[in-house]
Amino acid sequence: PVPTLDPKTGIVTVDPETPAGEYEITYKICEVLNPNNCSTTTVTIVVEKAPIEAVVDTPPAINGKDGGKTPSVLDNDKLNNKPVDPKDVVITVEKPADPRTPGTPVPTLDPKTGIVTVDPETPAGEYEITYKICEVLNPNNCSTTTVTIVVEKAPIEAVVDTPPAINGKDGGKTPSVLDNDKLNNKPVDPKDVIVTVEKPADPKTPRAPVPTLDPKTGIVTVDPETPAGEYEITYKICEVLNPNNCSSVVVKVVVAPAPLVTVDDPIKLEWSKEEVTTESVLKNDSYNGKPIDLTEVTLKPGVPSNPGLTMNADGTITVAPSTRPGTYTYPYTICEVLNPTNCSTAVATIVIEASDVFIPNTFTPNGDGVNDKFEIVGIENFDNVSVTIVNRWGNEVYRNDSYKNEWNGSGLNEGTYYYIVTLRKGTTETVHKGWVLIKTR
């Protein structure tokens, strides 16, 4: 459209949507009385462009892991002091966003809609796009500005790990430490993160093996023969998309000692004048579910209730010759070589039985409660027992015709004495003669 002059009124009308510019209309006026009395001239009409303003845009931040879209950049732009009608302008991208690293995606502005799209997997950062809007009616009526798009990192969280305990004798592996970690509020996909060990586990003793974390898989390996204890490994996960988007945490690996089981041993022996050796007390014990191997454990004998018992390195017990019949205990402890504090204790109970009767040849009346009396084992099997004691000169120093194991050598000096023991059962009488040593020290 162009400006038009109304001959009836002399008014020039400029229609809406008239392109800007300078227009001339030539007109003539003539006297009605003298129609050939005329004058001609021009009217110049200046049609201005409407004001146009593209306003700086700062849309809300967008998560670069998921991607997203902004509102249209036109939403705050103005044409003729009113919000822009998209059909009245043309958008041109004058300068696109720069990538953070070569080949990575960047936010892009759609000239048709004014919407900025952030593709998934766009690196975090601040991006600027310069764009221009030009009026359709007057294509050279333009305004240029920038839209700043903030792409945020996805939230990342490495969570404390406490995997099940692992037997240090056998070794083993934990689940991946990534199993409970989060990226963008979802379980981590291993290909989306890089694992770094920031602080490895400390050994319990110098040069001893420790649990190790494999950065490729997130799995912690406990080698066989790893000492028991709690180990800490500090690791960090960083997003591949944004390498400075990281989280650190500790995995606590509990290495357990192998099970060590000792079982009390009942041992029965016949009294003998000779030295006797029992089976090993270790035969019914176990280490890590297997029979005891003396290269893997240490045997620590306790104190026997009778000094005539000696526990050997292989767990057998040697009984001294003529050890008197009775019930004796012998505690012992076995400890793991790998973990010396992993121990178990049991008691061997040795019962020495006399097939008939046992008359001791030594007793020690020193008041310690052990072997203080002249105790004949088996007298309960007889109807009556009589005891006569004489010294080396044949003088009677003690006599009891109904003996109940009560003689303690009272009033006698240390030394050797001689006994006559008469055992009666029914009409049968048996006489035993021999010597007995009294020791008080």
C-alpha positions as CSV (number, residue, x, y, z in Angstrom):
1,P,0.0,0.0,0.0
2,V,0.9,3.7,-0.5
3,P,-0.4,6.9,0.9
4,T,-3.5,8.2,-0.9
5,L,-4.9,11.8,-1.2
6,D,-8.6,12.3,-1.0
7,P,-9.6,15.0,-3.6
8,K,-12.7,15.8,-1.7
9,T,-11.0,16.5,1.6
10,G,-7.3,17.0,0.7
11,I,-6.5,14.4,3.5
12,V,-3.7,12.0,2.8
13,T,-4.3,8.5,4.3
14,V,-1.5,6.0,5.1
15,D,-3.0,2.5,5.4
16,P,-1.7,0.0,8.0
17,E,1.2,-2.1,6.8
18,T,2.5,0.6,4.5
19,P,6.2,0.1,4.0
20,A,8.4,2.9,5.5
21,G,9.8,5.5,3.2
22,E,9.2,8.9,1.6
23,Y,6.2,9.2,-0.7
24,E,5.3,12.2,-3.0
25,I,1.9,12.9,-4.3
26,T,1.5,15.7,-7.0
27,Y,-1.8,17.5,-6.9
28,K,-3.4,20.5,-8.6
29,I,-6.0,22.9,-7.4
30,C,-8.2,24.9,-9.9
31,E,-10.6,27.7,-9.3
32,V,-14.2,26.7,-9.7
33,L,-15.1,30.1,-11.1
34,N,-12.3,30.1,-13.6
35,P,-11.5,26.4,-14.2
36,N,-8.3,27.2,-16.1
37,N,-7.0,29.2,-13.1
38,C,-4.9,26.4,-11.6
39,S,-1.7,25.6,-9.6
40,T,0.2,22.3,-9.2
41,T,2.5,21.2,-6.3
42,T,3.6,18.1,-4.3
43,V,2.9,16.7,-0.9
44,T,5.7,14.6,0.7
45,I,4.7,11.9,3.2
46,V,7.3,10.2,5.4
47,V,6.2,6.8,6.6
48,E,8.4,5.6,9.5
49,K,9.4,2.1,10.5
50,A,7.8,0.7,13.7
51,P,10.3,0.5,16.7
52,I,11.7,-3.0,17.0
53,E,13.6,-4.5,20.0
54,A,15.1,-7.9,20.5
55,V,15.6,-8.2,24.3
56,V,18.4,-10.2,26.0
57,D,17.1,-13.7,27.0
58,T,18.2,-15.7,30.1
59,P,15.9,-18.8,30.2
60,P,15.9,-21.2,33.2
61,A,18.8,-23.7,33.4
62,I,18.5,-27.0,31.7
63,N,19.9,-30.4,32.8
64,G,22.5,-31.3,30.1
65,K,22.1,-35.1,30.8
66,D,18.4,-35.1,29.9
67,G,18.3,-32.1,27.5
68,G,15.3,-29.9,27.1
69,K,13.9,-26.8,25.5
70,T,13.6,-23.1,26.4
71,P,10.6,-20.8,25.8
72,S,10.7,-18.9,22.6
73,V,13.3,-16.0,22.5
74,L,10.5,-13.9,21.0
75,D,8.5,-14.0,24.2
76,N,10.1,-10.8,25.5
77,D,10.9,-9.1,22.2
78,K,8.9,-6.0,21.0
79,L,7.6,-4.6,17.7
80,N,5.9,-1.3,17.6
81,N,6.1,-1.3,21.4
82,K,4.0,-4.5,21.6
83,P,4.9,-8.2,22.0
84,V,6.2,-9.6,18.8
85,D,3.8,-11.6,16.6
86,P,6.0,-14.3,15.2
87,K,4.5,-13.9,11.7
88,D,5.6,-10.2,11.7
89,V,9.3,-10.9,12.0
90,V,12.1,-13.1,10.6
91,I,14.7,-14.7,12.9
92,T,18.2,-15.1,11.8
93,V,21.0,-16.9,13.9
94,E,24.0,-14.6,13.5
95,K,26.3,-16.5,15.8
96,P,25.6,-20.1,17.1
97,A,26.8,-21.4,20.4
98,D,30.4,-22.6,20.7
99,P,31.0,-26.3,21.8
100,R,32.8,-27.0,25.1
101,T,35.0,-29.5,23.3
102,P,35.2,-30.3,19.6
103,G,32.4,-32.4,18.4
104,T,30.2,-32.1,21.5
105,P,26.5,-30.9,21.1
106,V,25.5,-27.3,21.7
107,P,22.2,-25.6,22.2
108,T,20.6,-24.6,18.9
109,L,18.0,-21.9,18.1
110,D,15.1,-22.8,15.7
111,P,14.5,-19.7,13.5
112,K,11.0,-20.8,12.8
113,T,9.9,-20.9,16.5
114,G,12.5,-19.0,18.5
115,I,12.9,-22.1,20.8
116,V,16.3,-23.2,21.9
117,T,16.9,-26.9,22.1
118,V,19.5,-28.5,24.4
119,D,20.1,-32.1,23.2
120,P,20.7,-34.9,25.7
121,E,24.4,-35.4,26.6
122,T,25.2,-31.7,26.2
123,P,28.2,-30.7,28.4
124,A,27.4,-28.3,31.2
125,G,28.3,-24.6,30.9
126,E,27.0,-21.3,29.7
127,Y,26.3,-20.9,26.0
128,E,25.5,-17.7,24.0
129,I,23.6,-17.5,20.7
130,T,23.4,-14.2,18.9
131,Y,20.2,-13.8,16.9
132,K,18.5,-11.0,14.9
133,I,14.8,-10.2,14.3
134,C,13.8,-8.3,11.3
135,E,10.4,-6.9,10.5
136,V,8.7,-8.7,7.6
137,L,7.1,-5.4,6.4
138,N,10.5,-3.6,6.5
139,P,13.2,-6.3,6.2
140,N,15.9,-3.8,7.1
141,N,14.1,-2.9,10.3
142,C,16.1,-5.2,12.6
143,S,17.4,-5.7,16.2
144,T,20.1,-8.0,17.4
145,T,20.6,-9.6,20.9
146,T,21.9,-12.7,22.6
147,V,20.2,-15.6,24.4
148,T,22.3,-17.1,27.3
149,I,21.6,-20.7,28.0
150,V,22.9,-22.3,31.2
151,V,23.3,-26.1,30.9
152,E,23.6,-27.7,34.3
153,K,25.5,-30.8,35.4
154,A,23.4,-33.8,36.3
155,P,23.5,-34.5,40.1
156,I,26.0,-37.2,40.9
157,E,26.3,-39.2,44.2
158,A,28.8,-41.9,45.2
159,V,27.1,-43.7,48.2
160,V,29.0,-45.4,51.1
161,D,29.4,-49.1,50.4
162,T,29.4,-51.9,53.0
163,P,29.6,-55.1,51.1
164,P,29.2,-58.5,52.9
165,A,32.3,-59.8,54.8
166,I,34.8,-61.9,52.8
167,N,36.8,-64.8,54.2
168,G,40.4,-63.6,54.1
169,K,41.8,-67.2,53.9
170,D,39.9,-67.9,50.6
171,G,39.6,-64.4,49.3
172,G,36.8,-63.3,47.1
173,K,35.1,-60.3,45.3
174,T,32.5,-57.8,46.3
175,P,29.7,-56.5,44.1
176,S,30.6,-53.4,42.1
177,V,30.8,-50.2,44.2
178,L,28.7,-48.5,41.5
179,D,25.7,-50.6,42.2
180,N,24.3,-48.1,44.7
181,D,25.7,-44.9,43.2
182,K,23.6,-42.3,41.4
183,L,23.9,-40.1,38.3
184,N,21.0,-37.8,37.5
185,N,19.0,-39.5,40.3
186,K,19.2,-42.9,38.6
187,P,21.5,-45.9,39.1
188,V,24.9,-45.3,37.5
189,D,25.5,-46.7,34.1
190,P,29.2,-47.7,34.2
191,K,29.9,-46.3,30.8
192,D,28.8,-42.8,32.0
193,V,31.3,-42.4,34.7
194,I,35.1,-42.8,35.4
195,V,36.2,-44.5,38.7
196,T,39.4,-43.3,40.3
197,V,40.9,-44.7,43.5
198,E,41.9,-41.7,45.6
199,K,43.2,-43.6,48.6
200,P,43.9,-47.4,48.6
201,A,43.5,-49.7,51.6
202,D,46.2,-49.7,54.2
203,P,47.9,-53.1,55.0
204,K,47.4,-54.6,58.5
205,T,51.1,-55.6,58.5
206,P,53.9,-54.5,56.2
207,R,53.7,-56.1,52.7
208,A,50.5,-58.0,53.6
209,P,47.9,-58.1,50.8
210,V,45.0,-55.6,50.9
211,P,41.7,-55.4,49.1
212,T,41.9,-53.6,45.8
213,L,39.3,-51.8,43.7
214,D,39.3,-52.2,39.9
215,P,38.4,-48.8,38.4
216,K,37.1,-50.5,35.2
217,T,34.5,-52.6,37.0
218,G,34.1,-51.1,40.5
219,I,34.6,-54.6,41.9
220,V,36.8,-55.0,45.1
221,T,39.0,-58.1,45.1
222,V,40.3,-59.7,48.3
223,D,43.2,-61.9,47.6
224,P,43.7,-65.2,49.4
225,E,45.7,-64.9,52.6
226,T,44.5,-61.3,53.3
227,P,44.6,-60.6,57.1
228,A,41.3,-60.0,58.8
229,G,40.1,-56.5,59.6
230,E,38.2,-53.6,58.2
231,Y,39.7,-51.9,55.2
232,E,38.7,-48.5,53.7
233,I,39.2,-47.5,50.1
234,T,38.3,-44.0,49.0
235,Y,37.2,-43.7,45.4
236,K,35.8,-41.0,43.2
237,I,33.3,-41.2,40.3
238,C,33.3,-38.4,37.7
239,E,30.8,-38.0,34.9
240,V,32.2,-38.7,31.4
241,L,30.1,-35.9,30.0
242,N,31.4,-33.4,32.6
243,P,34.7,-34.7,33.9
244,N,34.7,-32.1,36.8
245,N,31.3,-33.3,38.0
246,C,32.5,-35.7,40.7
247,S,31.6,-37.3,44.0
248,S,33.9,-39.2,46.4
249,V,33.1,-41.8,49.0
250,V,34.5,-44.7,51.0
251,V,33.9,-48.4,50.5
252,K,34.4,-50.4,53.7
253,V,35.6,-53.9,53.1
254,V,35.4,-56.4,56.0
255,V,37.8,-59.3,55.8
256,A,36.7,-62.0,58.2
257,P,39.0,-64.6,59.7
258,A,38.5,-68.2,58.7
259,P,36.4,-70.2,61.1
260,L,38.5,-72.0,63.6
261,V,36.7,-74.8,65.6
262,T,38.1,-76.8,68.5
263,V,36.2,-79.7,70.1
264,D,36.8,-81.1,73.6
265,D,38.5,-84.4,73.6
266,P,37.6,-87.3,75.9
267,I,40.6,-89.7,76.1
268,K,40.5,-93.0,77.9
269,L,43.7,-95.0,78.8
270,E,44.6,-98.1,80.7
271,W,47.1,-97.5,83.4
272,S,50.6,-98.5,82.4
273,K,54.0,-98.7,83.9
274,E,55.3,-97.6,80.5
275,E,55.1,-94.2,78.8
276,V,51.9,-93.9,76.7
277,T,51.1,-91.4,73.9
278,T,47.6,-90.6,72.9
279,E,46.1,-89.6,69.6
280,S,46.3,-85.9,68.6
281,V,43.8,-83.7,70.2
282,L,43.6,-81.9,66.8
283,K,42.0,-84.8,65.0
284,N,38.5,-83.5,65.6
285,D,39.3,-79.8,65.2
286,S,39.0,-77.8,62.0
287,Y,40.2,-74.7,60.3
288,N,38.3,-73.1,57.5
289,G,36.1,-76.2,57.3
290,K,39.0,-78.5,56.8
291,P,41.2,-80.8,59.1
292,I,43.9,-78.9,60.9
293,D,47.1,-78.3,59.0
294,L,49.9,-77.3,61.5
295,T,51.4,-75.0,58.9
296,E,48.3,-72.9,59.1
297,V,47.8,-72.8,62.9
298,T,49.8,-72.5,66.0
299,L,49.2,-75.0,68.9
300,K,49.5,-73.5,72.4
301,P,49.3,-76.2,75.2
302,G,47.8,-75.0,78.5
303,V,48.7,-76.2,81.9
304,P,47.7,-79.9,82.6
305,S,46.1,-80.9,85.9
306,N,48.9,-83.5,86.3
307,P,52.5,-82.6,85.6
308,G,53.0,-86.1,84.2
309,L,51.1,-85.1,81.0
310,T,53.0,-83.4,78.2
311,M,51.4,-82.2,75.0
312,N,53.6,-82.6,71.9
313,A,53.9,-80.3,68.9
314,D,51.6,-82.5,66.9
315,G,48.8,-82.4,69.5
316,T,49.5,-85.9,70.9
317,I,49.8,-86.2,74.7
318,T,52.5,-88.2,76.4
319,V,51.6,-89.8,79.7
320,A,54.6,-90.4,82.0
321,P,55.2,-94.0,83.2
322,S,53.1,-95.1,86.2
323,T,51.0,-91.9,86.2
324,R,48.4,-92.8,88.8
325,P,44.8,-93.5,87.6
326,G,42.4,-90.7,87.7
327,T,40.8,-88.0,85.5
328,Y,43.0,-85.2,84.3
329,T,42.4,-82.1,82.1
330,Y,44.7,-80.6,79.6
331,P,43.5,-77.3,78.0
332,Y,44.9,-76.2,74.7
333,T,44.5,-73.3,72.2
334,I,45.0,-73.2,68.5
335,C,45.5,-69.8,66.7
336,E,45.5,-68.9,63.0
337,V,48.9,-68.1,61.6
338,L,47.3,-65.5,59.3
339,N,45.4,-63.9,62.1
340,P,47.2,-64.7,65.4
341,T,44.3,-63.3,67.5
342,N,41.8,-65.7,65.8
343,C,42.0,-68.5,68.4
344,S,39.9,-71.3,69.8
345,T,40.3,-73.3,73.0
346,A,39.3,-76.8,74.0
347,V,40.0,-79.2,76.8
348,A,41.3,-82.7,76.6
349,T,40.0,-84.9,79.4
350,I,42.3,-87.9,80.1
351,V,40.8,-90.7,82.1
352,I,43.4,-93.3,83.2
353,E,41.7,-96.4,84.4
354,A,43.2,-99.3,86.4
355,S,41.9,-102.7,85.4
356,D,42.1,-104.1,89.0
357,V,43.6,-101.9,91.8
358,F,46.3,-99.3,91.8
359,I,48.6,-98.7,94.7
360,P,50.7,-95.6,94.4
361,N,54.4,-95.5,95.1
362,T,54.5,-91.8,95.8
363,F,52.3,-89.2,97.5
364,T,53.0,-85.6,98.5
365,P,51.3,-84.5,101.7
366,N,52.1,-80.8,101.3
367,G,48.6,-79.4,101.7
368,D,48.2,-78.3,98.0
369,G,45.1,-80.5,97.6
370,V,46.9,-82.7,95.0
371,N,48.1,-86.2,95.8
372,D,48.1,-85.4,99.5
373,K,47.1,-88.9,100.7
374,F,48.0,-92.5,100.1
375,E,45.1,-93.2,97.8
376,I,44.5,-96.7,96.6
377,V,42.4,-96.6,93.4
378,G,39.7,-99.3,93.2
379,I,39.1,-100.0,96.9
380,E,35.4,-99.5,96.4
381,N,35.4,-102.8,94.6
382,F,36.3,-104.7,97.8
383,D,34.5,-105.5,101.0
384,N,37.4,-104.5,103.2
385,V,40.9,-103.1,102.9
386,S,43.5,-103.2,105.6
387,V,46.8,-101.2,105.4
388,T,49.9,-101.6,107.5
389,I,52.9,-99.2,107.0
390,V,56.4,-99.9,108.4
391,N,59.6,-98.0,108.1
392,R,62.9,-99.2,106.8
393,W,63.7,-100.8,110.2
394,G,60.5,-102.8,110.2
395,N,58.8,-100.7,112.8
396,E,55.0,-100.2,112.2
397,V,54.2,-96.6,111.8
398,Y,50.6,-96.8,110.6
399,R,47.8,-99.4,110.7
400,N,44.2,-99.3,109.6
401,D,42.0,-102.4,109.3
402,S,39.3,-100.6,107.5
403,Y,41.1,-98.3,105.2
404,K,39.3,-95.5,103.4
405,N,42.2,-93.7,101.7
406,E,42.7,-91.3,104.6
407,W,46.4,-91.8,105.5
408,N,48.5,-88.6,104.8
409,G,51.8,-89.6,106.5
410,S,51.2,-87.3,109.4
411,G,54.1,-87.2,111.8
412,L,56.5,-89.0,109.5
413,N,59.6,-87.7,107.8
414,E,60.1,-87.7,104.0
415,G,61.5,-91.0,102.9
416,T,60.6,-94.5,101.7
417,Y,58.2,-96.7,103.7
418,Y,56.8,-100.2,103.0
419,Y,53.2,-101.2,102.8
420,I,51.1,-104.4,103.3
421,V,47.7,-104.0,101.7
422,T,45.2,-106.8,102.3
423,L,42.1,-106.7,100.0
424,R,39.1,-108.9,100.9
425,K,36.1,-109.7,98.7
426,G,33.8,-112.3,100.0
427,T,36.0,-115.2,101.0
428,T,38.9,-114.1,98.8
429,E,41.8,-112.3,100.3
430,T,44.6,-110.7,98.3
431,V,47.8,-109.3,99.8
432,H,49.9,-106.6,98.1
433,K,53.3,-105.6,99.4
434,G,55.5,-102.8,98.1
435,W,57.1,-99.4,98.9
436,V,55.8,-95.8,98.9
437,L,57.8,-92.6,98.9
438,I,56.6,-89.7,101.0
439,K,57.7,-86.3,99.6
440,T,56.7,-83.0,101.2
441,R,58.6,-80.6,98.8
